[in-house]
Amino acid sequence: MQNTITGIKNSLEAASSRIQEAEEQISEVEDRLVEIMDAEQKRKKRLKTIEESPREHWDNVKHANIHIIGVPEGEEREKGTENIVQEIIAKNFPHMGKEPLTQIQEAQRVPYKINPRRSTPRHILTKLTKIEDKEKILKAAREKKQKTYKGTPIRLSTDFSAENLQSRREWHDIPNVMKGKNLQPRILYPARQI
């Protein structure tokens, strides 16, 4: 009887020691799993930062650019693209033409980004030397509703990277849905994507 009790005690001790070893192994595996999950989150965050970095650099490069949309094709052959841009600024924003603020670094026709089969003329991309000039021109363009070049209506817009344009398109329907639900959506400026 004593031998049987001793055998049972020994087997219980062996079982409890195996249980403790198993619990320690489970604890180590759980710790490693937490470390792996933390490393994965850090990797995802780094990857997102790496993906956003070129977008920010590209937006900084394009920061001083203006698109002029609607100028008829062939005009730049006669006068030169820079002269067309100077003429548009002088005629549509006469108060800005007096100041020597608009120093155009480069102006050129750019190919279509969205649909090459469109019947509208290609845009004129204008790179200004100062960002302040771009902001003044765009502010004046917003204030003056109708802008023309030789009687043809034109539009001026800022130049965004393809990623920013895509994200703007994705958000385009949200205000309409909110208005449909009798909400009053507002955009606070300056807005920055996160």
C-alpha positions in Angstrom: 0.0 0.0 0.0 2.9 2.4 1.0 4.6 1.6 -2.3 1.5 2.3 -4.3 1.0 5.7 -2.5 4.7 6.6 -3.1 4.3 5.6 -6.8 1.2 7.8 -7.1 3.0 10.7 -5.4 5.9 10.3 -7.8 3.7 10.2 -10.8 1.8 13.3 -9.5 5.0 15.2 -9.0 6.2 14.2 -12.5 2.9 15.3 -13.9 3.0 18.6 -12.1 6.6 19.3 -13.2 5.5 18.5 -16.8 2.6 20.9 -16.4 4.9 23.6 -15.1 7.3 23.0 -18.0 4.4 23.2 -20.5 3.1 26.4 -18.8 6.6 27.9 -19.1 6.8 26.9 -22.8 3.3 28.4 -23.4 4.4 31.6 -21.7 7.5 31.8 -23.8 5.5 31.2 -27.0 3.0 33.9 -25.9 5.9 36.3 -25.3 7.4 35.6 -28.7 4.0 36.1 -30.3 3.6 39.5 -28.7 7.1 40.4 -29.9 6.3 39.2 -33.4 3.1 41.2 -33.4 4.9 44.3 -32.2 7.5 43.9 -34.9 4.8 43.4 -37.5 3.0 46.6 -36.4 6.3 48.6 -36.5 7.0 47.1 -40.0 3.6 48.2 -41.2 4.1 51.7 -39.8 7.5 51.9 -41.4 6.1 50.7 -44.7 3.3 53.3 -44.6 5.9 56.0 -43.9 8.0 54.8 -46.8 5.0 54.9 -49.1 3.9 58.4 -47.9 7.4 59.8 -48.2 7.7 59.8 -52.0 4.2 61.3 -52.2 5.2 64.2 -49.9 8.4 64.7 -51.9 6.5 64.7 -55.2 3.9 67.2 -53.8 6.8 69.4 -52.7 8.2 69.3 -56.2 4.8 70.2 -57.6 4.0 72.7 -54.9 4.8 75.7 -57.1 3.0 74.4 -60.3 -0.2 75.7 -61.8 -2.3 73.9 -64.5 -4.0 76.1 -67.0 -6.8 74.3 -68.6 -8.6 75.2 -71.8 -6.0 77.2 -73.8 -6.4 76.2 -77.5 -3.7 74.0 -79.1 -1.1 75.6 -81.3 -1.1 79.0 -79.6 2.3 78.3 -78.0 3.9 77.8 -81.4 3.3 81.5 -82.3 4.0 83.2 -79.0 5.7 80.7 -76.7 4.1 79.1 -73.7 5.6 81.5 -71.1 4.3 84.5 -73.1 0.8 82.9 -73.1 0.9 82.5 -69.4 2.1 86.1 -68.9 -0.7 87.3 -71.2 -3.4 85.3 -69.3 -2.2 86.7 -66.0 -2.0 90.3 -67.3 -5.5 90.2 -68.9 -7.4 88.2 -66.2 -5.6 89.7 -63.2 -4.6 93.2 -64.1 -3.7 94.2 -60.6 -1.1 91.4 -60.5 0.4 92.3 -63.9 1.7 95.6 -62.5 3.8 93.9 -59.9 6.8 92.0 -61.1 5.8 89.0 -58.9 5.2 86.3 -61.5 8.5 84.9 -62.5 7.8 81.8 -64.6 10.5 79.2 -64.3 9.0 76.9 -67.0 5.8 76.5 -68.9 4.9 73.7 -71.2 2.0 71.6 -72.6 1.6 68.3 -70.8 0.0 65.1 -72.0 -3.3 63.9 -70.8 -3.3 62.1 -67.5 -6.8 60.7 -67.4 -8.2 60.2 -70.9 -6.0 60.7 -74.0 -9.0 60.6 -76.3 -10.7 63.7 -74.8 -11.4 66.5 -77.2 -10.2 69.2 -74.8 -6.8 70.8 -75.4 -3.8 69.6 -73.4 -3.1 71.5 -70.1 -0.3 74.1 -69.8 1.8 73.3 -66.8 3.5 76.4 -65.4 6.2 76.2 -62.8 6.7 79.4 -60.9 9.8 80.3 -59.0 7.9 81.3 -55.8 5.1 79.5 -54.1 3.7 82.8 -52.9 3.1 83.8 -56.6 1.2 80.6 -57.2 -1.0 81.2 -54.1 -1.7 84.8 -55.2 -2.6 83.7 -58.7 -4.9 81.0 -57.5 -6.5 83.3 -54.9 -7.2 85.9 -57.6 -8.6 83.1 -59.9 -11.0 82.0 -57.2 -12.2 85.6 -56.7 -12.7 86.2 -60.4 -15.2 83.6 -61.5 -14.8 83.8 -65.3 -11.3 83.6 -66.7 -10.7 83.7 -70.5 -8.0 83.6 -73.0 -9.0 85.2 -76.4 -12.6 84.7 -75.5 -12.2 81.1 -74.6 -13.0 80.2 -71.0 -10.0 78.7 -69.1 -9.5 77.3 -65.6 -6.5 77.5 -63.3 -5.8 74.8 -60.8 -3.0 73.6 -58.6 -0.9 70.6 -59.6 -1.2 67.5 -57.4 0.5 64.2 -57.5 -1.4 61.2 -58.9 -1.9 59.8 -55.4 -3.4 63.0 -54.1 -5.8 63.2 -57.1 -6.9 59.6 -56.5 -7.5 60.2 -52.8 -9.5 63.3 -53.7 -11.6 61.3 -56.1 -12.3 58.7 -53.4 -13.5 61.4 -51.0 -15.6 63.2 -53.7 -18.9 61.4 -53.0 -18.8 61.7 -49.2 -20.1 65.3 -49.0 -22.9 64.5 -51.4 -24.0 61.5 -49.1 -23.8 63.8 -46.1 -25.9 66.4 -47.7 -28.4 63.7 -48.6 -28.7 62.9 -44.9 -29.4 66.6 -44.1 -25.9 67.2 -42.7 -23.8 70.2 -43.4 -20.2 69.0 -44.2 -17.4 71.5 -43.9 -13.7 71.3 -44.8 -11.3 72.9 -42.6 -8.2 74.4 -44.2 -5.3 73.8 -44.3 -6.1 70.1 -44.7 -3.4 67.5 -44.6 -3.8 63.8 -45.3 -2.8 61.4 -42.6 
